[in-house]
């Protein structure tokens, strides 16, 4: 499922399925843990987007709290550059 992967040693790069670098993640304030967490979060973005989109499309609205649905929908809109 993973569309993007993390590469690199010091400055991490996020690479798409075509091998193209889509983001570079430097080490903030020499914090390697933060760098790795940021790189992992960025690389999982396409997977999380698809999972959330599928969840909203296939879950009956009466099974989701309205606030949760709105939050999820706003997150998708943000990811699409529409909010």
Secondary structure as the mmCIF struct_conf table of DSSP 4:
data_model
#
loop_
_struct_conf.conf_type_id
_struct_conf.id
_struct_conf.beg_label_comp_id
_struct_conf.beg_label_asym_id
_struct_conf.beg_label_seq_id
_struct_conf.end_label_comp_id
_struct_conf.end_label_asym_id
_struct_conf.end_label_seq_id
STRN STRN1 UNK A 5 UNK A 7
BEND BEND1 UNK A 9 UNK A 11
STRN STRN2 UNK A 12 UNK A 15
TURN_TY1_P TURN_TY1_P1 UNK A 17 UNK A 18
BEND BEND2 UNK A 19 UNK A 19
STRN STRN3 UNK A 21 UNK A 25
HELX_RH_3T_P HELX_RH_3T_P1 UNK A 28 UNK A 30
HELX_RH_AL_P HELX_RH_AL_P1 UNK A 32 UNK A 58
BEND BEND3 UNK A 59 UNK A 59
HELX_RH_3T_P HELX_RH_3T_P2 UNK A 61 UNK A 63
BEND BEND4 UNK A 64 UNK A 64
HELX_RH_AL_P HELX_RH_AL_P2 UNK A 66 UNK A 79
TURN_TY1_P TURN_TY1_P2 UNK A 80 UNK A 81
#
